[in-house]
Protein backbone atom coordinates (compact mmCIF):
# COMPACT_ATOMS: atom_id res chain seq x y z
CA UNK A 1 0.00 0.00 0.00
CA UNK A 2 1.20 3.50 -0.76
CA UNK A 3 -0.26 6.83 0.25
CA UNK A 4 0.63 10.39 -0.62
CA UNK A 5 0.26 13.41 1.66
CA UNK A 6 0.59 16.97 0.38
CA UNK A 7 0.83 20.14 2.48
CA UNK A 8 -1.88 22.57 1.41
CA UNK A 9 0.33 25.61 1.98
CA UNK A 10 -1.46 26.89 5.06
CA UNK A 11 -1.14 25.98 8.73
CA UNK A 12 -1.01 22.27 9.45
CA UNK A 13 -3.42 21.31 6.63
CA UNK A 14 -2.72 18.36 4.37
CA UNK A 15 -4.56 16.38 1.71
CA UNK A 16 -3.71 12.75 1.35
CA UNK A 17 -4.77 9.25 0.53
CA UNK A 18 -3.94 6.43 -1.82
CA UNK A 19 -2.25 7.60 -4.99
CA UNK A 20 -5.19 6.47 -7.14
CA UNK A 21 -8.02 6.95 -4.63
CA UNK A 22 -10.03 9.61 -2.83
CA UNK A 23 -8.27 12.25 -0.76
CA UNK A 24 -8.91 13.15 2.86
CA UNK A 25 -8.14 16.47 4.52
CA UNK A 26 -6.03 16.23 7.67
CA UNK A 27 -5.79 19.39 9.76
CA UNK A 28 -3.48 19.67 12.75
CA UNK A 29 -5.91 22.20 14.23
CA UNK A 30 -8.97 20.04 13.48
CA UNK A 31 -10.88 22.96 11.96
CA UNK A 32 -11.24 22.03 8.25
CA UNK A 33 -10.50 18.32 8.52
CA UNK A 34 -9.87 15.56 11.00
CA UNK A 35 -6.82 15.95 13.23
CA UNK A 36 -3.96 13.48 12.72
CA UNK A 37 -4.79 11.71 16.00
CA UNK A 38 -8.48 11.44 15.08
CA UNK A 39 -7.47 10.04 11.69
CA UNK A 40 -5.23 7.50 13.41
CA UNK A 41 -7.94 6.44 15.87
CA UNK A 42 -10.50 6.19 13.04
CA UNK A 43 -8.11 3.87 11.18
CA UNK A 44 -7.83 1.58 14.19
CA UNK A 45 -11.59 1.54 14.70
CA UNK A 46 -12.24 0.94 10.98
CA UNK A 47 -9.84 -2.02 10.96
CA UNK A 48 -11.54 -3.49 14.03
CA UNK A 49 -15.02 -3.01 12.53
CA UNK A 50 -13.89 -4.54 9.22
CA UNK A 51 -12.59 -7.61 11.05
CA UNK A 52 -15.87 -7.99 12.96
CA UNK A 53 -17.95 -7.77 9.78
CA UNK A 54 -15.63 -10.12 7.90
CA UNK A 55 -15.64 -12.76 10.65
CA UNK A 56 -19.41 -12.53 11.16
CA UNK A 57 -19.98 -12.86 7.42
CA UNK A 58 -17.76 -15.94 7.23
CA UNK A 59 -19.65 -17.41 10.19
CA UNK A 60 -22.95 -16.54 8.44
CA UNK A 61 -24.01 -14.42 11.40
CA UNK A 62 -26.29 -11.63 10.20
CA UNK A 63 -25.42 -8.13 11.36
CA UNK A 64 -28.19 -5.57 11.56
CA UNK A 65 -25.89 -2.74 12.59
CA UNK A 66 -22.49 -2.13 14.09
CA UNK A 67 -21.28 0.86 16.08
CA UNK A 68 -17.71 0.95 17.37
CA UNK A 69 -16.72 3.59 19.90
CA UNK A 70 -13.16 4.42 20.91
CA UNK A 71 -11.75 6.94 23.34
CA UNK A 72 -8.17 8.14 23.38
CA UNK A 73 -6.27 9.75 26.19
CA UNK A 74 -3.41 12.12 25.44
CA UNK A 75 -0.80 13.69 27.62
CA UNK A 76 -1.34 17.34 28.48
CA UNK A 77 2.29 18.25 27.80
CA UNK A 78 4.63 17.31 24.93
CA UNK A 79 5.33 14.75 23.70
CA UNK A 80 1.59 14.18 23.29
CA UNK A 81 1.69 11.04 21.12
Backbone as ProteinMPNN parsed JSONL, in Angstrom:
{"seq_chain_A": "XXXXXXXXXXXXXXXXXXXXXXXXXXXXXXXXXXXXXXXXXXXXXXXXXXXXXXXXXXXXXXXXXXXXXXXXXXXXXXXXX", "coords_chain_A": {"N_chain_A": [[0.848, -1.164, 0.0], [0.476, 2.235, -0.721], [0.567, 5.64, 0.13], [-0.06, 9.133, -0.365], [0.77, 12.312, 0.839], [0.09, 15.705, 0.906], [1.125, 18.946, 1.685], [-1.016, 21.679, 2.167], [-0.257, 24.285, 2.018], [-0.936, 26.041, 3.995], [-1.035, 26.644, 7.433], [-1.356, 23.695, 9.372], [-2.393, 21.957, 7.464], [-3.252, 19.282, 5.357], [-3.629, 17.237, 2.435], [-4.418, 13.987, 1.616], [-4.042, 10.502, 0.723], [-4.623, 7.293, -0.854], [-2.622, 6.863, -3.784], [-4.151, 6.538, -6.11], [-6.71, 6.973, -5.285], [-9.519, 8.347, -3.351], [-9.11, 11.536, -1.713], [-8.353, 12.697, 1.597], [-8.805, 15.288, 3.972], [-6.515, 16.391, 6.309], [-6.085, 18.054, 9.248], [-4.064, 19.706, 11.416], [-5.049, 21.427, 13.336], [-7.657, 20.671, 13.46], [-9.825, 22.006, 12.327], [-10.703, 22.296, 9.598], [-10.619, 19.75, 8.756], [-10.17, 16.325, 9.791], [-8.194, 15.805, 12.734], [-4.734, 14.707, 12.952], [-4.475, 12.728, 14.995], [-7.144, 11.952, 15.379], [-7.637, 10.886, 12.872], [-5.874, 8.727, 12.942], [-6.972, 7.203, 15.087], [-9.491, 6.67, 13.987], [-8.7, 5.005, 11.883], [-7.788, 2.746, 13.302], [-10.198, 1.952, 14.528], [-11.774, 1.486, 12.26], [-10.422, -0.683, 11.104], [-10.833, -2.616, 13.089], [-13.666, -2.8, 13.05], [-14.009, -3.701, 10.427], [-12.827, -6.227, 10.593], [-14.626, -7.468, 12.379], [-17.026, -7.485, 10.887], [-16.184, -9.019, 8.684], [-15.504, -11.506, 9.895], [-17.98, -12.212, 11.056], [-19.526, -12.425, 8.742], [-18.274, -14.582, 7.445], [-18.924, -16.519, 9.284], [-21.546, -16.665, 8.856], [-23.263, -15.088, 10.331], [-25.802, -12.901, 10.738], [-25.661, -9.335, 10.574], [-27.218, -6.61, 11.868], [-26.626, -4.005, 12.507], [-23.733, -2.045, 13.315], [-21.857, -0.411, 15.641], [-18.94, 1.146, 16.598], [-17.106, 2.35, 19.23], [-14.52, 4.448, 20.352], [-12.13, 5.728, 22.627], [-9.616, 8.052, 23.165], [-6.705, 8.906, 25.091], [-4.708, 11.553, 25.804], [-1.516, 12.924, 26.604], [-1.094, 15.907, 28.536], [1.067, 17.565, 28.231], [3.857, 18.043, 25.951], [5.917, 15.224, 24.951], [2.997, 14.536, 23.078], [2.072, 12.225, 21.9]], "CA_chain_A": [[0.0, 0.0, 0.0], [1.202, 3.501, -0.761], [-0.26, 6.832, 0.252], [0.633, 10.385, -0.623], [0.264, 13.407, 1.657], [0.595, 16.968, 0.382], [0.828, 20.135, 2.479], [-1.883, 22.567, 1.41], [0.328, 25.615, 1.978], [-1.46, 26.886, 5.063], [-1.139, 25.984, 8.733], [-1.01, 22.272, 9.447], [-3.416, 21.31, 6.634], [-2.718, 18.36, 4.368], [-4.556, 16.375, 1.706], [-3.709, 12.747, 1.354], [-4.766, 9.254, 0.532], [-3.945, 6.431, -1.818], [-2.246, 7.599, -4.991], [-5.191, 6.472, -7.139], [-8.016, 6.952, -4.63], [-10.033, 9.611, -2.832], [-8.272, 12.255, -0.757], [-8.907, 13.153, 2.863], [-8.136, 16.467, 4.524], [-6.025, 16.235, 7.669], [-5.787, 19.392, 9.756], [-3.481, 19.666, 12.75], [-5.91, 22.205, 14.229], [-8.968, 20.041, 13.48], [-10.879, 22.955, 11.958], [-11.244, 22.033, 8.253], [-10.495, 18.317, 8.523], [-9.868, 15.563, 11.0], [-6.823, 15.947, 13.231], [-3.957, 13.48, 12.72], [-4.785, 11.709, 15.998], [-8.482, 11.44, 15.08], [-7.47, 10.045, 11.691], [-5.227, 7.501, 13.412], [-7.938, 6.442, 15.865], [-10.5, 6.187, 13.043], [-8.107, 3.872, 11.181], [-7.826, 1.582, 14.195], [-11.591, 1.538, 14.697], [-12.239, 0.939, 10.98], [-9.839, -2.024, 10.957], [-11.54, -3.486, 14.027], [-15.017, -3.014, 12.533], [-13.886, -4.539, 9.223], [-12.592, -7.608, 11.046], [-15.866, -7.992, 12.955], [-17.953, -7.765, 9.785], [-15.629, -10.123, 7.902], [-15.641, -12.759, 10.652], [-19.41, -12.526, 11.162], [-19.981, -12.858, 7.421], [-17.761, -15.939, 7.226], [-19.653, -17.411, 10.189], [-22.948, -16.544, 8.438], [-24.008, -14.421, 11.396], [-26.287, -11.632, 10.202], [-25.417, -8.135, 11.363], [-28.186, -5.568, 11.557], [-25.894, -2.736, 12.586], [-22.491, -2.133, 14.086], [-21.276, 0.855, 16.08], [-17.711, 0.951, 17.366], [-16.724, 3.588, 19.901], [-13.162, 4.416, 20.906], [-11.746, 6.944, 23.34], [-8.171, 8.137, 23.377], [-6.273, 9.754, 26.194], [-3.407, 12.116, 25.441], [-0.802, 13.693, 27.622], [-1.344, 17.342, 28.484], [2.294, 18.249, 27.803], [4.633, 17.309, 24.931], [5.329, 14.754, 23.699], [1.589, 14.184, 23.289], [1.695, 11.041, 21.121]], "C_chain_A": [[0.897, 1.231, 0.0], [0.203, 4.641, -0.64], [0.606, 8.055, -0.02], [-0.032, 11.459, 0.229], [0.902, 14.689, 1.165], [0.167, 18.108, 1.289], [0.031, 21.099, 1.624], [-1.427, 24.023, 1.443], [-0.147, 26.561, 3.06], [-1.559, 26.085, 6.349], [-0.629, 24.562, 8.702], [-2.025, 21.456, 8.651], [-2.762, 20.505, 5.509], [-3.867, 17.65, 3.663], [-3.79, 15.106, 1.386], [-4.631, 11.571, 1.194], [-3.991, 8.372, -0.413], [-3.7, 7.187, -3.113], [-3.328, 7.582, -6.058], [-6.596, 6.538, -6.544], [-8.444, 8.319, -4.124], [-9.093, 10.223, -1.795], [-9.053, 12.607, 0.501], [-8.124, 14.379, 3.294], [-7.769, 16.165, 5.969], [-5.559, 17.604, 8.127], [-5.289, 19.28, 11.187], [-4.293, 20.431, 13.775], [-7.317, 21.624, 14.322], [-10.115, 20.948, 13.087], [-11.502, 22.662, 10.598], [-11.142, 20.555, 7.869], [-10.214, 17.621, 9.837], [-8.425, 15.807, 11.428], [-6.059, 14.654, 12.947], [-4.288, 12.377, 13.732], [-6.182, 11.117, 15.792], [-8.418, 10.502, 13.878], [-6.863, 8.696, 12.072], [-6.217, 6.615, 14.167], [-9.047, 5.876, 14.972], [-9.974, 4.98, 12.255], [-8.133, 2.608, 12.025], [-9.242, 1.04, 14.344], [-12.129, 0.913, 13.411], [-11.683, -0.463, 10.746], [-10.549, -3.026, 11.868], [-12.937, -3.824, 13.502], [-14.99, -3.907, 11.293], [-13.663, -5.996, 9.591], [-13.871, -8.231, 11.592], [-16.844, -8.375, 11.853], [-17.469, -8.958, 8.966], [-15.821, -11.46, 8.611], [-17.104, -13.163, 10.76], [-19.956, -13.038, 9.837], [-19.524, -14.285, 7.135], [-18.474, -16.971, 8.095], [-21.151, -17.432, 9.873], [-23.836, -16.011, 9.561], [-24.486, -13.09, 10.842], [-26.016, -10.471, 11.159], [-26.427, -7.084, 10.925], [-27.565, -4.193, 11.587], [-24.645, -2.969, 13.431], [-22.009, -0.731, 14.383], [-20.055, 0.533, 16.918], [-17.318, 2.308, 17.938], [-15.324, 3.42, 20.479], [-12.867, 5.763, 21.552], [-10.236, 6.927, 23.492], [-7.893, 9.046, 24.569], [-4.865, 10.235, 25.859], [-2.805, 12.862, 26.616], [-1.1, 15.175, 27.449], [-0.12, 18.101, 27.965], [3.043, 17.4, 26.784], [5.6, 16.315, 25.569], [3.93, 14.194, 23.952], [1.165, 12.945, 22.51], [1.933, 9.782, 21.905]], "O_chain_A": [[1.944, 1.253, 0.646], [-0.873, 4.606, -1.237], [1.832, 8.011, 0.081], [-1.258, 11.508, 0.327], [2.123, 14.76, 1.02], [-1.01, 18.231, 1.628], [0.373, 21.315, 0.461], [-2.133, 24.903, 0.95], [0.194, 27.744, 3.052], [-2.1, 24.979, 6.36], [0.395, 24.262, 8.086], [-2.468, 20.398, 9.098], [-1.858, 20.975, 4.818], [-4.947, 17.485, 4.23], [-2.644, 15.155, 0.937], [-5.825, 11.632, 1.486], [-2.84, 8.658, -0.741], [-4.487, 8.054, -3.491], [-3.421, 8.525, -6.844], [-7.569, 6.199, -7.217], [-7.81, 9.329, -4.429], [-8.376, 9.511, -1.092], [-10.27, 12.79, 0.461], [-6.93, 14.498, 3.017], [-8.613, 15.735, 6.756], [-4.733, 18.24, 7.471], [-6.012, 18.812, 12.068], [-4.235, 20.121, 14.965], [-8.095, 22.042, 15.179], [-11.26, 20.698, 13.466], [-12.719, 22.769, 10.454], [-11.54, 20.168, 6.77], [-10.042, 18.266, 10.871], [-7.542, 15.992, 10.59], [-6.676, 13.612, 12.725], [-4.372, 11.207, 13.357], [-6.387, 9.922, 16.003], [-9.062, 9.454, 13.864], [-7.292, 7.652, 11.58], [-6.292, 5.413, 13.915], [-9.49, 4.745, 15.169], [-10.722, 4.038, 11.993], [-8.46, 1.529, 11.531], [-9.465, -0.169, 14.295], [-12.858, -0.078, 13.461], [-12.393, -1.335, 10.245], [-10.831, -4.152, 11.458], [-13.345, -4.985, 13.506], [-15.852, -4.771, 11.13], [-14.238, -6.894, 8.976], [-14.17, -9.39, 11.304], [-17.424, -9.461, 11.88], [-18.269, -9.817, 8.594], [-16.252, -12.436, 7.996], [-17.436, -14.334, 10.575], [-20.755, -13.974, 9.809], [-20.3, -15.102, 6.639], [-18.618, -18.133, 7.714], [-21.925, -18.125, 10.533], [-24.987, -16.417, 9.719], [-23.668, -12.233, 10.509], [-26.127, -10.606, 12.377], [-26.482, -6.713, 9.752], [-27.923, -3.318, 10.799], [-24.532, -3.958, 14.156], [-21.777, 0.055, 13.465], [-20.131, -0.269, 17.848], [-17.212, 3.293, 17.207], [-14.991, 2.371, 21.029], [-13.308, 6.806, 21.07], [-9.649, 5.923, 23.896], [-8.737, 9.84, 24.986], [-3.951, 9.435, 25.657], [-3.508, 13.359, 27.495], [-1.333, 15.64, 26.333], [-0.254, 19.151, 27.337], [2.885, 16.18, 26.752], [6.067, 16.575, 26.678], [3.709, 13.469, 24.922], [-0.028, 12.645, 22.471], [1.673, 8.687, 21.408]]}, "name": "protein", "num_of_chains": 1, "seq": "XXXXXXXXXXXXXXXXXXXXXXXXXXXXXXXXXXXXXXXXXXXXXXXXXXXXXXXXXXXXXXXXXXXXXXXXXXXXXXXXX"}
